[in-house]
Amino acid sequence: MVRYTHFGEGRYAETEEMIRKLLVEAGADLSGETSALPVDPTIDPAYRADRNAEVTRELYAGYERGRSDVLYGRGGYVLQEDYYEHPDSVINLEAPDELEPHAVYFNGDWRVGPESAKHGRESMNYEDYLSVVYSARSVNAVLTSDSGEPYKVRITVNGDYLTEDNKGTDITIGSDGESYLLVTGPRLYNVLENPSYVRRETLRMASDSPDFGLFAFTFGVYKKAG
């Protein structure tokens, strides 16, 4: 029996309070529980102040969720027709010059799977990539890692490398200014931590490794900590 639901970020205290209530109903003794309820983060002021503010929803790279999203009239997480026509095989995808916001685009050879899209070959010069035009303050990506060997993902926004001002906690900036992720396992990686909310900037992620793959993106509009 479903007693409570919440999707996305926020409402941490409300969720924790409901968990504790249901545990007590089930017979748990929480009389010795002294930890405080979590505090919800503050919405970024720039997001609140922008009349045209929008936030990109969670985006999924696998065709199972993509097909469902199309079926229910929400457009799909990927807006490339070939993506849906050749599941579970390596196909060459070409991203258009003009990208629609709030969707994932693939360029180069990719294998589209039920839960993720994975780079379809070993390349040499970061010519295969994925892009998304997003609106948010922070961006996270759940990335694949099948072989267990670390691999590098080059990150740019609007064609430029990230800086100390907007890089996520998992980003490294090399001595030459290159910004990149080192993927060491399948998990959530913090890609961008902008100083404040931004609208419709183009994030590009590229890797030469055949292990490179995306499960999902998540986006946040909470104020930057600290």
Residue frames as qw, qx, qy, qz and C-alpha x, y, z in Angstrom:
[[0.000, 0.889, 0.458, 0.000, 0.00, 0.00, 0.00],
 [0.417, 0.384, -0.018, 0.824, 1.51, 3.32, -1.09],
 [0.348, -0.741, -0.465, 0.338, 1.38, 5.80, 1.80],
 [0.100, -0.878, 0.080, 0.461, 3.52, 8.65, 0.45],
 [0.743, 0.351, 0.299, 0.486, 5.22, 9.69, -2.79],
 [0.016, -0.921, 0.101, 0.377, 7.54, 12.49, -3.85],
 [0.812, 0.386, 0.201, 0.389, 9.53, 12.84, -7.06],
 [0.391, 0.739, -0.090, 0.541, 12.71, 14.86, -7.53],
 [0.393, 0.157, -0.489, 0.762, 14.68, 16.97, -5.09],
 [0.256, -0.378, 0.156, -0.876, 13.42, 18.68, -1.95],
 [0.760, -0.387, -0.091, -0.515, 10.95, 17.85, 0.84],
 [0.499, 0.267, -0.773, 0.286, 13.67, 15.98, 2.72],
 [0.173, -0.153, 0.650, -0.724, 12.27, 16.80, 6.16],
 [0.727, 0.062, 0.053, -0.681, 8.73, 15.89, 5.10],
 [0.784, 0.230, -0.553, -0.162, 9.92, 12.58, 3.67],
 [0.313, 0.238, -0.793, 0.465, 11.98, 11.71, 6.74],
 [0.399, -0.112, 0.464, -0.783, 9.07, 12.58, 9.01],
 [0.830, 0.103, -0.153, -0.526, 6.78, 10.24, 7.07],
 [0.643, 0.262, -0.713, 0.102, 9.36, 7.43, 7.21],
 [0.044, 0.193, -0.742, 0.640, 9.58, 7.77, 10.99],
 [0.608, -0.023, 0.225, -0.761, 5.78, 7.86, 11.34],
 [0.850, 0.161, -0.360, -0.348, 5.37, 4.66, 9.33],
 [0.456, 0.272, -0.785, 0.320, 8.13, 2.92, 11.28],
 [0.238, -0.134, 0.620, -0.736, 6.31, 3.71, 14.52],
 [0.764, 0.083, -0.011, -0.640, 3.04, 2.43, 13.06],
 [0.792, 0.241, -0.552, -0.097, 4.86, -0.79, 12.19],
 [0.859, -0.477, -0.183, 0.037, 5.99, -1.17, 15.78],
 [0.630, 0.314, -0.287, 0.650, 9.45, 0.40, 15.82],
 [0.470, -0.784, -0.263, 0.309, 10.57, 2.17, 18.98],
 [0.477, 0.565, 0.019, 0.673, 12.02, 5.56, 18.01],
 [0.436, -0.880, -0.189, -0.004, 11.87, 7.07, 21.48],
 [0.646, -0.531, 0.177, 0.519, 15.67, 7.20, 21.58],
 [0.560, 0.482, 0.340, 0.582, 15.96, 8.88, 18.18],
 [0.264, -0.763, -0.161, 0.568, 17.57, 12.29, 18.73],
 [0.376, -0.016, 0.438, 0.816, 18.79, 13.25, 15.25],
 [0.260, 0.538, 0.158, -0.786, 17.16, 16.36, 13.79],
 [0.673, 0.581, 0.457, -0.008, 15.09, 16.27, 10.64],
 [0.530, 0.071, 0.346, 0.771, 17.02, 17.28, 7.51],
 [0.108, 0.709, 0.150, -0.681, 16.72, 20.87, 6.32],
 [0.647, 0.612, 0.410, 0.199, 15.62, 21.52, 2.76],
 [0.461, -0.101, 0.186, 0.862, 18.09, 23.61, 0.73],
 [0.163, 0.692, 0.202, -0.674, 17.21, 27.13, -0.41],
 [0.629, 0.637, 0.399, 0.199, 16.02, 27.81, -3.94],
 [0.509, -0.011, 0.161, 0.846, 18.61, 29.84, -5.87],
 [0.075, 0.676, 0.273, -0.680, 17.65, 33.57, -5.80],
 [0.077, 0.358, -0.513, -0.776, 18.50, 34.03, -9.49],
 [0.053, -0.244, -0.923, -0.292, 16.01, 31.29, -10.37],
 [0.015, -0.649, -0.664, 0.372, 13.30, 32.96, -8.32],
 [0.006, 0.649, 0.013, -0.761, 14.03, 36.36, -9.87],
 [0.024, -0.168, 0.694, 0.700, 13.97, 35.21, -13.52],
 [0.616, 0.279, 0.210, -0.706, 10.50, 35.63, -15.04],
 [0.751, 0.394, -0.409, -0.337, 11.43, 33.14, -17.78],
 [0.239, -0.476, 0.827, -0.180, 12.94, 30.67, -15.34],
 [0.922, 0.093, -0.220, -0.303, 12.68, 27.02, -16.22],
 [0.396, -0.538, 0.743, -0.040, 14.46, 23.92, -15.03],
 [0.543, 0.295, -0.714, -0.330, 15.37, 20.95, -17.18],
 [0.886, -0.266, 0.128, -0.357, 13.66, 17.77, -16.00],
 [0.583, -0.368, 0.712, 0.131, 15.50, 14.51, -15.40],
 [0.634, 0.557, -0.363, -0.395, 16.65, 13.07, -18.73],
 [0.785, -0.205, 0.585, -0.005, 17.17, 9.37, -19.43],
 [0.139, 0.576, -0.637, -0.494, 19.36, 7.91, -22.16],
 [0.260, 0.010, 0.962, 0.085, 17.86, 4.41, -22.49],
 [0.259, -0.107, -0.584, -0.762, 15.15, 3.66, -25.04],
 [0.257, -0.437, -0.859, 0.073, 12.71, 2.05, -22.57],
 [0.101, -0.626, -0.416, 0.652, 12.01, 5.28, -20.70],
 [0.002, 0.281, -0.342, -0.897, 12.37, 7.24, -23.94],
 [0.186, -0.243, -0.804, -0.510, 9.64, 5.30, -25.70],
 [0.217, -0.597, -0.730, 0.254, 7.34, 5.63, -22.70],
 [0.105, -0.515, -0.140, 0.839, 7.90, 9.37, -22.63],
 [0.131, 0.085, -0.551, -0.820, 6.95, 9.62, -26.31],
 [0.216, -0.365, -0.883, -0.201, 3.95, 7.33, -25.81],
 [0.215, -0.672, -0.599, 0.379, 2.58, 9.55, -23.05],
 [0.241, 0.864, 0.320, 0.303, 2.94, 12.67, -25.18],
 [0.415, -0.852, 0.052, 0.316, 5.90, 14.26, -23.44],
 [0.375, 0.874, -0.270, -0.147, 8.13, 14.32, -26.52],
 [0.935, 0.133, -0.165, 0.284, 10.94, 11.96, -25.51],
 [0.544, -0.743, 0.154, 0.358, 14.24, 12.51, -23.78],
 [0.386, -0.261, 0.572, 0.675, 16.12, 12.21, -27.09],
 [0.493, 0.683, 0.204, -0.499, 14.83, 14.06, -30.17],
 [0.131, 0.502, -0.714, -0.469, 16.63, 12.07, -32.89],
 [0.859, 0.149, -0.062, -0.487, 14.50, 9.66, -34.95],
 [0.665, 0.374, -0.646, 0.031, 17.32, 7.18, -35.64],
 [0.136, -0.386, 0.736, -0.540, 17.79, 6.74, -31.90],
 [0.679, 0.003, 0.472, -0.562, 14.46, 4.89, -31.68],
 [0.802, 0.406, -0.209, -0.385, 14.76, 2.86, -34.89],
 [0.724, 0.352, -0.577, 0.138, 17.79, 0.67, -34.14],
 [0.612, -0.675, 0.280, -0.303, 17.72, -0.45, -30.49],
 [0.832, -0.369, 0.407, 0.081, 20.52, -2.58, -29.06],
 [0.800, 0.327, 0.229, 0.448, 22.84, -1.94, -31.99],
 [0.365, -0.460, 0.110, 0.802, 25.61, 0.52, -32.81],
 [0.396, 0.766, 0.448, 0.236, 24.32, 3.33, -35.01],
 [0.377, 0.048, 0.033, 0.924, 25.75, 6.58, -36.26],
 [0.051, -0.844, -0.517, 0.136, 23.83, 9.56, -34.95],
 [0.358, 0.297, 0.097, 0.880, 24.22, 13.14, -36.08],
 [0.132, -0.648, -0.488, 0.570, 23.25, 16.00, -33.81],
 [0.315, 0.815, 0.354, 0.334, 21.66, 19.00, -35.58],
 [0.355, 0.364, -0.152, 0.847, 23.31, 22.41, -35.57],
 [0.344, -0.419, 0.145, -0.828, 20.43, 23.83, -33.53],
 [0.298, -0.122, -0.915, 0.242, 19.60, 21.84, -30.41],
 [0.490, -0.625, -0.335, -0.508, 16.20, 21.97, -28.78],
 [0.144, -0.510, 0.598, -0.601, 16.48, 22.65, -25.03],
 [0.642, -0.240, 0.526, -0.504, 15.86, 19.98, -22.39],
 [0.964, 0.222, 0.036, -0.141, 16.78, 16.95, -24.54],
 [0.575, -0.480, 0.570, 0.337, 19.84, 14.75, -25.01],
 [0.692, 0.674, -0.168, -0.196, 21.52, 14.65, -28.42],
 [0.781, -0.300, 0.460, 0.297, 24.14, 12.12, -29.56],
 [0.476, 0.796, -0.301, -0.222, 26.79, 12.59, -32.24],
 [0.098, 0.538, -0.836, -0.051, 28.90, 9.76, -33.67],
 [0.599, -0.007, -0.782, -0.171, 28.69, 6.01, -33.06],
 [0.378, -0.288, 0.551, -0.686, 26.44, 4.98, -30.16],
 [0.317, -0.175, -0.927, -0.095, 24.80, 1.81, -28.90],
 [0.460, -0.317, 0.079, -0.825, 21.29, 2.59, -27.67],
 [0.278, -0.073, -0.942, 0.174, 20.29, 0.19, -24.90],
 [0.372, -0.634, -0.644, -0.212, 17.18, -0.18, -22.74],
 [0.490, -0.778, -0.288, 0.268, 18.63, 1.76, -19.80],
 [0.314, -0.722, 0.227, 0.573, 21.60, 3.66, -21.22],
 [0.684, 0.726, -0.037, 0.056, 23.27, 4.85, -24.39],
 [0.703, -0.513, 0.331, 0.365, 26.92, 3.85, -24.71],
 [0.158, 0.751, -0.473, -0.432, 29.74, 5.02, -26.96],
 [0.939, 0.254, 0.144, -0.183, 29.93, 2.55, -29.84],
 [0.823, 0.420, -0.159, 0.348, 33.65, 2.48, -30.55],
 [0.589, -0.542, 0.018, 0.599, 37.11, 3.56, -29.44],
 [0.404, 0.880, 0.130, 0.214, 37.85, 6.94, -31.00],
 [0.702, 0.091, -0.116, 0.696, 40.92, 9.18, -31.06],
 [0.213, 0.181, -0.030, 0.960, 40.01, 12.87, -30.91],
 [0.119, 0.376, 0.599, -0.697, 36.81, 13.24, -28.89],
 [0.179, 0.007, -0.503, -0.846, 34.80, 13.38, -32.10],
 [0.435, -0.432, -0.740, -0.276, 31.87, 11.44, -30.62],
 [0.024, 0.062, -0.485, 0.872, 29.90, 13.26, -27.94],
 [0.159, -0.653, -0.737, -0.079, 26.56, 13.90, -26.30],
 [0.071, 0.190, -0.079, 0.976, 25.01, 17.32, -25.68],
 [0.172, -0.686, -0.705, 0.050, 22.15, 18.90, -23.78],
 [0.007, 0.465, -0.001, 0.885, 20.90, 22.47, -23.65],
 [0.458, -0.457, -0.718, 0.255, 19.94, 22.81, -20.01],
 [0.180, -0.679, 0.059, -0.710, 18.49, 25.32, -17.56],
 [0.798, -0.495, -0.327, 0.103, 19.52, 24.83, -13.93],
 [0.197, -0.895, 0.386, -0.104, 22.19, 25.74, -11.42],
 [0.372, -0.475, 0.797, 0.027, 23.69, 22.30, -10.91],
 [0.805, 0.321, -0.345, -0.360, 24.00, 19.27, -13.19],
 [0.517, -0.380, 0.764, -0.071, 24.68, 15.63, -12.31],
 [0.690, 0.358, -0.488, -0.395, 25.15, 12.65, -14.62],
 [0.806, -0.243, 0.528, -0.113, 24.89, 8.93, -13.93],
 [0.420, 0.649, -0.567, -0.283, 27.58, 7.34, -16.11],
 [0.995, 0.013, -0.042, -0.089, 28.38, 3.76, -17.08],
 [0.013, -0.708, 0.705, -0.018, 31.60, 1.83, -16.54],
 [0.959, 0.055, -0.116, -0.252, 31.49, -1.74, -17.81],
 [0.768, 0.357, -0.458, 0.270, 35.15, -2.77, -17.91],
 [0.707, -0.645, -0.156, 0.244, 36.14, -1.34, -14.54],
 [0.603, 0.048, 0.073, 0.793, 38.98, 0.59, -16.17],
 [0.041, -0.719, -0.222, 0.657, 38.97, 4.37, -15.51],
 [0.442, 0.443, 0.479, 0.615, 38.22, 6.58, -18.49],
 [0.151, -0.320, -0.096, 0.930, 38.25, 10.30, -19.19],
 [0.215, 0.740, 0.613, 0.174, 35.29, 12.44, -20.26],
 [0.253, 0.047, 0.046, 0.965, 36.00, 15.93, -21.58],
 [0.017, -0.747, -0.626, 0.226, 33.46, 18.53, -20.44],
 [0.173, 0.078, 0.144, 0.971, 32.66, 21.89, -22.06],
 [0.129, 0.718, 0.598, -0.332, 29.87, 24.44, -21.74],
 [0.347, 0.906, 0.100, -0.220, 29.07, 26.69, -24.70],
 [0.749, 0.590, -0.161, 0.255, 32.31, 25.45, -26.27],
 [0.063, 0.745, -0.491, 0.447, 34.53, 26.45, -23.34],
 [0.550, -0.026, -0.764, 0.337, 36.22, 24.40, -20.66],
 [0.528, -0.767, -0.355, -0.077, 34.85, 24.68, -17.13],
 [0.196, 0.616, -0.399, 0.650, 36.53, 26.90, -14.54],
 [0.232, -0.051, -0.771, 0.591, 36.88, 26.90, -10.78],
 [0.322, 0.027, 0.205, -0.924, 33.70, 28.99, -10.70],
 [0.744, 0.108, -0.077, -0.654, 31.36, 26.51, -12.40],
 [0.467, 0.244, -0.847, -0.070, 32.97, 23.07, -12.19],
 [0.839, -0.394, -0.187, -0.325, 31.31, 20.25, -10.30],
 [0.557, -0.668, 0.480, -0.116, 32.98, 18.46, -7.42],
 [0.880, -0.015, 0.447, 0.158, 33.95, 15.51, -9.65],
 [0.601, 0.781, 0.006, 0.166, 35.61, 17.70, -12.30],
 [0.667, -0.405, 0.176, 0.601, 39.37, 18.02, -12.68],
 [0.366, 0.927, -0.043, -0.067, 40.95, 21.00, -14.44],
 [0.882, 0.063, 0.064, 0.463, 44.27, 20.11, -16.05],
 [0.433, -0.500, 0.096, 0.744, 47.35, 22.28, -16.28],
 [0.178, 0.101, 0.530, 0.823, 46.34, 23.23, -19.83],
 [0.357, 0.082, 0.118, -0.923, 42.85, 24.28, -18.69],
 [0.485, -0.085, -0.755, -0.434, 41.09, 21.15, -19.95],
 [0.530, -0.212, 0.487, -0.661, 38.12, 20.17, -17.76],
 [0.595, 0.101, -0.744, -0.287, 37.28, 16.50, -17.46],
 [0.810, -0.365, 0.242, -0.390, 35.75, 13.71, -15.41],
 [0.202, 0.351, -0.915, 0.002, 37.62, 10.55, -14.54],
 [0.829, -0.164, -0.087, -0.527, 34.99, 7.83, -14.46],
 [0.028, 0.413, -0.886, 0.210, 36.05, 5.04, -12.12],
 [0.089, 0.212, 0.958, -0.171, 32.73, 3.24, -11.71],
 [0.162, -0.510, -0.620, -0.573, 29.02, 3.42, -12.51],
 [0.263, -0.545, -0.572, 0.554, 27.65, 6.17, -10.27],
 [0.093, 0.946, 0.301, 0.071, 26.32, 9.72, -10.06],
 [0.574, -0.008, 0.004, 0.819, 28.92, 12.37, -10.97],
 [0.024, -0.872, -0.260, 0.413, 28.61, 16.07, -10.11],
 [0.614, 0.406, 0.338, 0.587, 29.37, 17.83, -13.41],
 [0.141, 0.546, 0.095, 0.820, 28.39, 21.47, -12.91],
 [0.348, -0.656, -0.512, 0.432, 28.01, 23.74, -9.89],
 [0.231, 0.623, 0.196, 0.722, 27.29, 27.17, -11.35],
 [0.132, 0.029, -0.439, 0.888, 27.52, 30.15, -8.98],
 [0.428, 0.304, 0.409, -0.747, 23.83, 30.78, -9.69],
 [0.658, 0.446, 0.592, -0.134, 21.03, 29.71, -12.00],
 [0.012, -0.371, 0.545, 0.752, 21.73, 29.73, -15.76],
 [0.683, 0.459, 0.382, -0.421, 19.30, 29.38, -18.64],
 [0.825, 0.546, 0.138, -0.043, 19.82, 27.35, -21.82],
 [0.061, -0.754, 0.628, 0.182, 23.55, 26.71, -21.79],
 [0.882, 0.315, -0.302, -0.178, 24.98, 23.89, -23.90],
 [0.568, -0.540, 0.620, -0.034, 26.78, 21.12, -22.02],
 [0.788, 0.434, -0.410, -0.149, 28.89, 18.73, -24.12],
 [0.658, -0.490, 0.570, -0.045, 30.50, 15.52, -22.86],
 [0.752, 0.539, -0.356, -0.132, 32.96, 13.56, -25.01],
 [0.600, -0.518, 0.609, 0.033, 35.20, 10.54, -24.50],
 [0.427, 0.486, -0.691, -0.323, 37.30, 8.27, -26.70],
 [0.197, -0.178, 0.935, -0.235, 36.56, 5.26, -24.50],
 [0.450, -0.176, -0.727, -0.488, 34.02, 2.60, -25.57],
 [0.290, -0.338, -0.796, 0.411, 33.05, 2.41, -21.87],
 [0.081, 0.094, 0.154, -0.980, 31.61, 5.94, -21.96],
 [0.216, -0.440, -0.774, -0.401, 27.86, 5.85, -21.51],
 [0.220, -0.188, 0.249, -0.924, 25.00, 7.75, -19.96],
 [0.088, -0.412, -0.896, 0.138, 22.13, 6.49, -17.83],
 [0.095, -0.850, -0.508, -0.101, 20.60, 9.83, -16.84],
 [0.218, 0.344, -0.162, 0.899, 20.99, 13.53, -16.11],
 [0.301, -0.748, -0.568, 0.168, 19.54, 15.33, -13.10],
 [0.223, 0.501, 0.033, 0.835, 19.31, 19.10, -12.65],
 [0.386, -0.592, -0.572, 0.417, 18.94, 21.29, -9.59],
 [0.095, 0.738, 0.145, 0.652, 18.01, 24.90, -8.82],
 [0.619, -0.728, -0.245, 0.166, 19.00, 25.05, -5.17],
 [0.014, -0.958, 0.269, -0.098, 21.40, 27.71, -3.93],
 [0.696, 0.388, -0.521, 0.307, 25.05, 26.72, -4.01],
 [0.756, -0.584, -0.237, 0.177, 26.27, 25.54, -0.63],
 [0.633, -0.317, -0.022, 0.706, 28.78, 27.79, 1.07]]
